[in-house]
Amino acid sequence: MIYLADFSPIKPEFGLFFWTVLFFVLFWLLIGKYAFKPITESLKQRENDIQDAIDSAKKAREEVNNMKAENDRILAKLEKTALKSYRKPKTPKTASSTKPKRKPKKKLPK
């Protein structure tokens, strides 16, 4: 008990310093080998998964924009043709363009 009364954390002895550093280095090596490697590998895998998701979302957005542009182009073309056919003036019928009327069929005697 007398030995502990002389202990001061401000003035550590060489033995305490040596064992503290030794256990800290061993602890750090063990944690590095068994914890840091799996953690960093899982973080890299997650980063790759997130990047793949971002890339696929960008690709999907580009496809949607392309489809929208194509739909707008087709719609504009259809509207243009619809307006042309709606605004087309009717030409008066001429004698050459009219078809002859059909003659009524004669009734056969019974």
HELIX and SHEET records of a PDB file:
HELIX    1   1 ILE A    2  ALA A    5  1                                   4    
HELIX    2   2 PHE A   14  ILE A   31  1                                  18    
HELIX    3   3 GLY A   32  PHE A   36  3                                   5    
HELIX    4   4 LYS A   37  ARG A   87  1                                  51    
END                                                                             
